[in-house]
Amino acid sequence: MCQRRCGARNISEGAVVASSEVVCFLVLCDRLKTEGELRVKAETQLAEAQTSLDEPRKLLQESKAELTDTFNALSAEALNSNNEPSLALARSTFEGVQT
């Protein structure tokens, strides 16, 4: 319907073809408008989804930082508590060897 037909035609045929082209143009304009609206809707949904992920992402980063701090503190405490008995044992062994 939207394709122009080649060949001879009289005035009324030309008017029908022109009318069909106008209809096709209007249909295409309507489709373009619809596609534009769908694109805006999809972009809005994407922005909302990205925003809704910001809070869980922030909580995850905070939890990771907190767990890292806790692990570092506990490992330092464990190292210090193990160093004291090891040093005491080394001192007594060394004193025994010296005497």
N, CA, C and O atoms as CSV, one atom per row, in Angstrom:
chain,resi,resn,atom,element,x,y,z
A,1,MET,N,N,0.820,-1.193,0.000
A,1,MET,CA,C,0.000,0.000,0.000
A,1,MET,C,C,0.865,1.257,0.000
A,1,MET,O,O,0.479,2.274,-0.576
A,2,CYS,N,N,2.043,1.194,0.649
A,2,CYS,CA,C,2.877,2.372,0.772
A,2,CYS,C,C,3.880,2.505,-0.367
A,2,CYS,O,O,4.630,3.480,-0.395
A,3,GLN,N,N,3.922,1.577,-1.293
A,3,GLN,CA,C,4.877,1.649,-2.387
A,3,GLN,C,C,4.233,2.372,-3.565
A,3,GLN,O,O,3.054,2.186,-3.870
A,4,ARG,N,N,5.038,3.194,-4.209
A,4,ARG,CA,C,4.553,3.911,-5.392
A,4,ARG,C,C,4.588,2.951,-6.574
A,4,ARG,O,O,5.561,2.224,-6.772
A,5,ARG,N,N,3.519,2.960,-7.351
A,5,ARG,CA,C,3.461,2.105,-8.530
A,5,ARG,C,C,3.929,2.916,-9.736
A,5,ARG,O,O,3.557,4.077,-9.908
A,6,CYS,N,N,4.732,2.293,-10.546
A,6,CYS,CA,C,5.242,2.956,-11.743
A,6,CYS,C,C,4.270,2.759,-12.916
A,6,CYS,O,O,3.466,1.827,-12.925
A,7,GLY,N,N,4.363,3.638,-13.880
A,7,GLY,CA,C,3.544,3.484,-15.077
A,7,GLY,C,C,2.610,4.661,-15.260
A,7,GLY,O,O,2.569,5.590,-14.453
A,8,ALA,N,N,1.889,4.592,-16.312
A,8,ALA,CA,C,0.970,5.681,-16.626
A,8,ALA,C,C,-0.258,5.581,-15.750
A,8,ALA,O,O,-0.728,4.490,-15.430
A,9,ARG,N,N,-0.762,6.722,-15.372
A,9,ARG,CA,C,-1.988,6.752,-14.588
A,9,ARG,C,C,-2.705,8.065,-14.845
A,9,ARG,O,O,-2.088,9.051,-15.248
A,10,ASN,N,N,-3.977,8.072,-14.615
A,10,ASN,CA,C,-4.721,9.305,-14.830
A,10,ASN,C,C,-4.768,10.094,-13.525
A,10,ASN,O,O,-4.211,9.650,-12.521
A,11,ILE,N,N,-5.394,11.207,-13.519
A,11,ILE,CA,C,-5.443,12.107,-12.373
A,11,ILE,C,C,-6.037,11.409,-11.150
A,11,ILE,O,O,-5.509,11.577,-10.050
A,12,SER,N,N,-7.093,10.649,-11.293
A,12,SER,CA,C,-7.719,10.004,-10.138
A,12,SER,C,C,-6.801,8.926,-9.564
A,12,SER,O,O,-6.766,8.728,-8.349
A,13,GLU,N,N,-6.057,8.227,-10.429
A,13,GLU,CA,C,-5.092,7.253,-9.904
A,13,GLU,C,C,-3.991,7.961,-9.121
A,13,GLU,O,O,-3.566,7.476,-8.073
A,14,GLY,N,N,-3.537,9.082,-9.613
A,14,GLY,CA,C,-2.510,9.863,-8.914
A,14,GLY,C,C,-2.993,10.320,-7.554
A,14,GLY,O,O,-2.234,10.321,-6.586
A,15,ALA,N,N,-4.243,10.704,-7.481
A,15,ALA,CA,C,-4.806,11.142,-6.212
A,15,ALA,C,C,-4.883,9.983,-5.227
A,15,ALA,O,O,-4.641,10.162,-4.033
A,16,VAL,N,N,-5.216,8.799,-5.722
A,16,VAL,CA,C,-5.277,7.620,-4.853
A,16,VAL,C,C,-3.891,7.274,-4.347
A,16,VAL,O,O,-3.712,6.968,-3.168
A,17,VAL,N,N,-2.898,7.324,-5.247
A,17,VAL,CA,C,-1.514,7.026,-4.843
A,17,VAL,C,C,-1.044,8.051,-3.819
A,17,VAL,O,O,-0.446,7.692,-2.805
A,18,ALA,N,N,-1.314,9.323,-4.083
A,18,ALA,CA,C,-0.913,10.369,-3.142
A,18,ALA,C,C,-1.616,10.180,-1.813
A,18,ALA,O,O,-1.012,10.364,-0.757
A,19,SER,N,N,-2.879,9.815,-1.855
A,19,SER,CA,C,-3.630,9.581,-0.628
A,19,SER,C,C,-3.030,8.404,0.144
A,19,SER,O,O,-2.914,8.455,1.368
A,20,SER,N,N,-2.651,7.347,-0.573
A,20,SER,CA,C,-2.030,6.190,0.071
A,20,SER,C,C,-0.703,6.565,0.697
A,20,SER,O,O,-0.368,6.093,1.783
A,21,GLU,N,N,0.064,7.422,0.012
A,21,GLU,CA,C,1.355,7.856,0.543
A,21,GLU,C,C,1.173,8.687,1.808
A,21,GLU,O,O,1.956,8.577,2.751
A,22,VAL,N,N,0.140,9.512,1.820
A,22,VAL,CA,C,-0.152,10.316,3.020
A,22,VAL,C,C,-0.526,9.404,4.172
A,22,VAL,O,O,-0.085,9.608,5.303
A,23,VAL,N,N,-1.339,8.400,3.886
A,23,VAL,CA,C,-1.740,7.451,4.924
A,23,VAL,C,C,-0.503,6.722,5.453
A,23,VAL,O,O,-0.336,6.557,6.662
A,24,CYS,N,N,0.364,6.289,4.526
A,24,CYS,CA,C,1.597,5.610,4.951
A,24,CYS,C,C,2.454,6.535,5.805
A,24,CYS,O,O,3.004,6.118,6.825
A,25,PHE,N,N,2.562,7.783,5.386
A,25,PHE,CA,C,3.343,8.757,6.148
A,25,PHE,C,C,2.779,8.920,7.553
A,25,PHE,O,O,3.525,8.942,8.531
A,26,LEU,N,N,1.464,9.035,7.645
A,26,LEU,CA,C,0.829,9.192,8.953
A,26,LEU,C,C,1.017,7.954,9.823
A,26,LEU,O,O,1.230,8.064,11.030
A,27,VAL,N,N,0.937,6.777,9.208
A,27,VAL,CA,C,1.155,5.533,9.953
A,27,VAL,C,C,2.589,5.480,10.474
A,27,VAL,O,O,2.831,5.115,11.624
A,28,LEU,N,N,3.533,5.848,9.610
A,28,LEU,CA,C,4.944,5.843,10.029
A,28,LEU,C,C,5.206,6.873,11.130
A,28,LEU,O,O,5.969,6.616,12.061
A,29,CYS,N,N,4.572,8.029,11.014
A,29,CYS,CA,C,4.716,9.047,12.074
A,29,CYS,C,C,4.168,8.524,13.397
A,29,CYS,O,O,4.761,8.743,14.453
A,30,ASP,N,N,3.046,7.840,13.332
A,30,ASP,CA,C,2.456,7.270,14.542
A,30,ASP,C,C,3.377,6.202,15.140
A,30,ASP,O,O,3.569,6.148,16.355
A,31,ARG,N,N,3.942,5.357,14.275
A,31,ARG,CA,C,4.879,4.338,14.769
A,31,ARG,C,C,6.103,4.970,15.396
A,31,ARG,O,O,6.581,4.514,16.435
A,32,LEU,N,N,6.615,6.023,14.766
A,32,LEU,CA,C,7.789,6.719,15.298
A,32,LEU,C,C,7.483,7.319,16.670
A,32,LEU,O,O,8.303,7.247,17.586
A,33,LYS,N,N,6.315,7.901,16.798
A,33,LYS,CA,C,5.900,8.480,18.086
A,33,LYS,C,C,5.800,7.379,19.145
A,33,LYS,O,O,6.277,7.546,20.267
A,34,THR,N,N,5.178,6.256,18.782
A,34,THR,CA,C,5.026,5.131,19.712
A,34,THR,C,C,6.386,4.593,20.132
A,34,THR,O,O,6.623,4.343,21.314
A,35,GLU,N,N,7.283,4.415,19.157
A,35,GLU,CA,C,8.630,3.915,19.473
A,35,GLU,C,C,9.370,4.884,20.390
A,35,GLU,O,O,10.090,4.458,21.294
A,36,GLY,N,N,9.198,6.171,20.161
A,36,GLY,CA,C,9.822,7.173,21.023
A,36,GLY,C,C,9.298,7.086,22.450
A,36,GLY,O,O,10.062,7.175,23.411
A,37,GLU,N,N,7.989,6.912,22.575
A,37,GLU,CA,C,7.387,6.780,23.905
A,37,GLU,C,C,7.874,5.516,24.608
A,37,GLU,O,O,8.151,5.527,25.807
A,38,LEU,N,N,7.976,4.419,23.841
A,38,LEU,CA,C,8.477,3.172,24.430
A,38,LEU,C,C,9.931,3.306,24.864
A,38,LEU,O,O,10.335,2.759,25.890
A,39,ARG,N,N,10.712,4.036,24.077
A,39,ARG,CA,C,12.117,4.244,24.435
A,39,ARG,C,C,12.229,5.047,25.729
A,39,ARG,O,O,13.009,4.700,26.615
A,40,VAL,N,N,11.454,6.112,25.832
A,40,VAL,CA,C,11.472,6.928,27.050
A,40,VAL,C,C,11.069,6.079,28.256
A,40,VAL,O,O,11.676,6.180,29.322
A,41,LYS,N,N,10.044,5.244,28.083
A,41,LYS,CA,C,9.588,4.380,29.168
A,41,LYS,C,C,10.689,3.402,29.578
A,41,LYS,O,O,10.925,3.192,30.767
A,42,ALA,N,N,11.364,2.807,28.589
A,42,ALA,CA,C,12.433,1.846,28.882
A,42,ALA,C,C,13.606,2.536,29.575
A,42,ALA,O,O,14.188,1.985,30.510
A,43,GLU,N,N,13.951,3.730,29.123
A,43,GLU,CA,C,15.049,4.469,29.760
A,43,GLU,C,C,14.694,4.849,31.197
A,43,GLU,O,O,15.549,4.813,32.083
A,44,THR,N,N,13.453,5.207,31.420
A,44,THR,CA,C,13.002,5.530,32.777
A,44,THR,C,C,13.072,4.303,33.677
A,44,THR,O,O,13.524,4.387,34.819
A,45,GLN,N,N,12.622,3.165,33.158
A,45,GLN,CA,C,12.683,1.927,33.943
A,45,GLN,C,C,14.122,1.542,34.248
A,45,GLN,O,O,14.415,1.076,35.349
A,46,LEU,N,N,15.019,1.729,33.295
A,46,LEU,CA,C,16.433,1.434,33.519
A,46,LEU,C,C,17.006,2.330,34.606
A,46,LEU,O,O,17.719,1.854,35.490
A,47,ALA,N,N,16.704,3.609,34.551
A,47,ALA,CA,C,17.193,4.540,35.569
A,47,ALA,C,C,16.658,4.175,36.948
A,47,ALA,O,O,17.389,4.241,37.936
A,48,GLU,N,N,15.387,3.791,37.020
A,48,GLU,CA,C,14.798,3.384,38.299
A,48,GLU,C,C,15.459,2.112,38.825
A,48,GLU,O,O,15.719,1.994,40.022
A,49,ALA,N,N,15.728,1.173,37.939
A,49,ALA,CA,C,16.379,-0.077,38.359
A,49,ALA,C,C,17.786,0.192,38.858
A,49,ALA,O,O,18.208,-0.389,39.858
A,50,GLN,N,N,18.513,1.060,38.181
A,50,GLN,CA,C,19.871,1.394,38.621
A,50,GLN,C,C,19.838,2.103,39.975
A,50,GLN,O,O,20.679,1.846,40.837
A,51,THR,N,N,18.876,2.982,40.153
A,51,THR,CA,C,18.744,3.691,41.429
A,51,THR,C,C,18.371,2.722,42.551
A,51,THR,O,O,18.875,2.843,43.668
A,52,SER,N,N,17.495,1.767,42.260
A,52,SER,CA,C,17.087,0.824,43.297
A,52,SER,C,C,18.232,-0.105,43.697
A,52,SER,O,O,18.209,-0.680,44.785
A,53,LEU,N,N,19.217,-0.256,42.841
A,53,LEU,CA,C,20.379,-1.092,43.176
A,53,LEU,C,C,21.436,-0.328,43.966
A,53,LEU,O,O,22.340,-0.940,44.535
A,54,ASP,N,N,21.338,0.986,44.009
A,54,ASP,CA,C,22.342,1.787,44.716
A,54,ASP,C,C,22.380,1.470,46.208
A,54,ASP,O,O,23.462,1.327,46.777
A,55,GLU,N,N,21.231,1.360,46.842
A,55,GLU,CA,C,21.168,1.113,48.291
A,55,GLU,C,C,21.758,-0.253,48.658
A,55,GLU,O,O,22.606,-0.316,49.549
A,56,PRO,N,N,21.344,-1.356,48.005
A,56,PRO,CA,C,21.975,-2.641,48.336
A,56,PRO,C,C,23.482,-2.646,48.058
A,56,PRO,O,O,24.251,-3.256,48.800
A,57,ARG,N,N,23.894,-1.968,46.994
A,57,ARG,CA,C,25.326,-1.897,46.676
A,57,ARG,C,C,26.084,-1.165,47.785
A,57,ARG,O,O,27.179,-1.572,48.172
A,58,LYS,N,N,25.495,-0.093,48.285
A,58,LYS,CA,C,26.121,0.680,49.366
A,58,LYS,C,C,26.213,-0.170,50.637
A,58,LYS,O,O,27.245,-0.177,51.307
A,59,LEU,N,N,25.138,-0.883,50.966
A,59,LEU,CA,C,25.141,-1.749,52.142
A,59,LEU,C,C,26.181,-2.858,52.018
A,59,LEU,O,O,26.845,-3.205,52.995
A,60,LEU,N,N,26.319,-3.405,50.828
A,60,LEU,CA,C,27.309,-4.446,50.593
A,60,LEU,C,C,28.726,-3.910,50.786
A,60,LEU,O,O,29.561,-4.577,51.398
A,61,GLN,N,N,28.999,-2.734,50.278
A,61,GLN,CA,C,30.321,-2.133,50.453
A,61,GLN,C,C,30.608,-1.834,51.922
A,61,GLN,O,O,31.720,-2.059,52.399
A,62,GLU,N,N,29.607,-1.328,52.634
A,62,GLU,CA,C,29.784,-1.045,54.057
A,62,GLU,C,C,30.031,-2.338,54.841
A,62,GLU,O,O,30.883,-2.375,55.728
A,63,SER,N,N,29.293,-3.386,54.514
A,63,SER,CA,C,29.473,-4.677,55.188
A,63,SER,C,C,30.852,-5.241,54.913
A,63,SER,O,O,31.496,-5.782,55.812
A,64,LYS,N,N,31.305,-5.120,53.684
A,64,LYS,CA,C,32.637,-5.614,53.325
A,64,LYS,C,C,33.709,-4.873,54.117
A,64,LYS,O,O,34.636,-5.490,54.641
A,65,ALA,N,N,33.583,-3.555,54.203
A,65,ALA,CA,C,34.559,-2.762,54.955
A,65,ALA,C,C,34.539,-3.142,56.436
A,65,ALA,O,O,35.589,-3.254,57.068
A,66,GLU,N,N,33.354,-3.337,56.978
A,66,GLU,CA,C,33.222,-3.712,58.387
A,66,GLU,C,C,33.827,-5.092,58.645
A,66,GLU,O,O,34.527,-5.283,59.640
A,67,LEU,N,N,33.565,-6.049,57.764
A,67,LEU,CA,C,34.134,-7.394,57.918
A,67,LEU,C,C,35.655,-7.369,57.785
A,67,LEU,O,O,36.348,-8.089,58.503
A,68,THR,N,N,36.174,-6.558,56.883
A,68,THR,CA,C,37.625,-6.436,56.723
A,68,THR,C,C,38.250,-5.876,57.994
A,68,THR,O,O,39.269,-6.384,58.463
A,69,ASP,N,N,37.644,-4.832,58.553
A,69,ASP,CA,C,38.153,-4.248,59.794
A,69,ASP,C,C,38.116,-5.266,60.937
A,69,ASP,O,O,39.071,-5.379,61.706
A,70,THR,N,N,37.011,-6.001,61.042
A,70,THR,CA,C,36.878,-7.008,62.103
A,70,THR,C,C,37.912,-8.111,61.938
A,70,THR,O,O,38.528,-8.529,62.919
A,71,PHE,N,N,38.112,-8.585,60.721
A,71,PHE,CA,C,39.105,-9.625,60.467
A,71,PHE,C,C,40.504,-9.133,60.816
A,71,PHE,O,O,41.281,-9.850,61.446
A,72,ASN,N,N,40.820,-7.916,60.406
A,72,ASN,CA,C,42.154,-7.368,60.713
A,72,ASN,C,C,42.370,-7.247,62.219
A,72,ASN,O,O,43.450,-7.557,62.721
A,73,ALA,N,N,41.357,-6.802,62.929
A,73,ALA,CA,C,41.478,-6.665,64.382
A,73,ALA,C,C,41.644,-8.035,65.047
A,73,ALA,O,O,42.488,-8.199,65.927
A,74,LEU,N,N,40.850,-9.006,64.631
A,74,LEU,CA,C,40.941,-10.342,65.227
A,74,LEU,C,C,42.268,-11.023,64.888
A,74,LEU,O,O,42.852,-11.693,65.739
A,75,SER,N,N,42.742,-10.859,63.671
A,75,SER,CA,C,44.015,-11.486,63.314
A,75,SER,C,C,45.171,-10.830,64.052
A,75,SER,O,O,46.116,-11.518,64.440
A,76,ALA,N,N,45.122,-9.525,64.255
A,76,ALA,CA,C,46.166,-8.845,65.034
A,76,ALA,C,C,46.134,-9.307,66.491
A,76,ALA,O,O,47.181,-9.514,67.105
A,77,GLU,N,N,44.945,-9.465,67.033
A,77,GLU,CA,C,44.800,-9.941,68.407
A,77,GLU,C,C,45.319,-11.371,68.538
A,77,GLU,O,O,46.007,-11.696,69.505
A,78,ALA,N,N,44.993,-12.221,67.575
A,78,ALA,CA,C,45.467,-13.607,67.615
A,78,ALA,C,C,46.984,-13.654,67.489
A,78,ALA,O,O,47.637,-14.446,68.168
A,79,LEU,N,N,47.538,-12.829,66.641
A,79,LEU,CA,C,48.993,-12.795,66.482
A,79,LEU,C,C,49.664,-12.349,67.772
A,79,LEU,O,O,50.658,-12.940,68.193
A,80,ASN,N,N,49.132,-11.320,68.394
A,80,ASN,CA,C,49.712,-10.838,69.654
A,80,ASN,C,C,49.583,-11.877,70.762
A,80,ASN,O,O,50.520,-12.064,71.538
A,81,SER,N,N,48.447,-12.551,70.851
A,81,SER,CA,C,48.268,-13.537,71.919
A,81,SER,C,C,49.157,-14.761,71.685
A,81,SER,O,O,49.557,-15.419,72.646
A,82,ASN,N,N,49.469,-15.074,70.444
A,82,ASN,CA,C,50.377,-16.187,70.162
A,82,ASN,C,C,51.838,-15.788,70.315
A,82,ASN,O,O,52.672,-16.647,70.604
A,83,ASN,N,N,52.166,-14.553,70.136
A,83,ASN,CA,C,53.554,-14.091,70.259
A,83,ASN,C,C,54.053,-14.166,71.700
A,83,ASN,O,O,55.192,-14.564,71.945
A,84,GLU,N,N,53.217,-13.790,72.638
A,84,GLU,CA,C,53.658,-13.765,74.039
A,84,GLU,C,C,54.092,-15.154,74.525
A,84,GLU,O,O,55.201,-15.277,75.046
A,85,PRO,N,N,53.285,-16.193,74.384
A,85,PRO,CA,C,53.742,-17.516,74.830
A,85,PRO,C,C,54.967,-17.996,74.043
A,85,PRO,O,O,55.840,-18.658,74.603
A,86,SER,N,N,55.032,-17.673,72.784
A,86,SER,CA,C,56.192,-18.090,71.982
A,86,SER,C,C,57.450,-17.399,72.470
A,86,SER,O,O,58.504,-18.027,72.574
A,87,LEU,N,N,57.352,-16.122,72.768
A,87,LEU,CA,C,58.516,-15.388,73.284
A,87,LEU,C,C,58.921,-15.899,74.668
A,87,LEU,O,O,60.112,-16.012,74.960
A,88,ALA,N,N,57.953,-16.204,75.510
A,88,ALA,CA,C,58.261,-16.727,76.842
A,88,ALA,C,C,58.968,-18.077,76.728
A,88,ALA,O,O,59.938,-18.331,77.442
A,89,LEU,N,N,58.496,-18.927,75.848
A,89,LEU,CA,C,59.129,-20.227,75.636
A,89,LEU,C,C,60.538,-20.064,75.087
A,89,LEU,O,O,61.455,-20.772,75.503
A,90,ALA,N,N,60.712,-19.152,74.172
A,90,ALA,CA,C,62.035,-18.900,73.613
A,90,ALA,C,C,62.989,-18.373,74.679
A,90,ALA,O,O,64.158,-18.757,74.711
A,91,ARG,N,N,62.499,-17.500,75.549
A,91,ARG,CA,C,63.349,-16.969,76.627
A,91,ARG,C,C,63.802,-18.089,77.572
A,91,ARG,O,O,64.979,-18.188,77.919
A,92,SER,N,N,62.839,-18.933,77.980
A,92,SER,CA,C,63.190,-19.998,78.931
A,92,SER,C,C,64.143,-20.995,78.264
A,92,SER,O,O,65.065,-21.495,78.909
A,93,THR,N,N,63.933,-21.278,77.008
A,93,THR,CA,C,64.834,-22.190,76.297
A,93,THR,C,C,66.209,-21.568,76.177
A,93,THR,O,O,67.211,-22.247,76.403
A,94,PHE,N,N,66.282,-20.330,75.838
A,94,PHE,CA,C,67.550,-19.637,75.690
A,94,PHE,C,C,68.288,-19.548,77.031
A,94,PHE,O,O,69.504,-19.730,77.097
A,95,GLU,N,N,67.525,-19.265,78.105
A,95,GLU,CA,C,68.140,-19.202,79.428
A,95,GLU,C,C,68.697,-20.561,79.841
A,95,GLU,O,O,69.752,-20.649,80.469
A,96,GLY,N,N,67.971,-21.620,79.477
A,96,GLY,CA,C,68.443,-22.963,79.793
A,96,GLY,C,C,69.701,-23.307,79.018
A,96,GLY,O,O,70.575,-24.004,79.532
A,97,VAL,N,N,69.800,-22.842,77.830
A,97,VAL,CA,C,71.002,-23.114,77.015
A,97,VAL,C,C,72.162,-22.287,77.521
A,97,VAL,O,O,73.299,-22.758,77.485
A,98,GLN,N,N,71.926,-21.078,77.990
A,98,GLN,CA,C,72.996,-20.184,78.466
A,98,GLN,C,C,73.609,-20.696,79.759
A,98,GLN,O,O,74.805,-20.505,79.979
A,99,THR,N,N,72.843,-21.331,80.608
A,99,THR,CA,C,73.367,-21.761,81.895
A,99,THR,C,C,73.931,-23.130,81.882
A,99,THR,O,O,74.407,-23.612,82.910
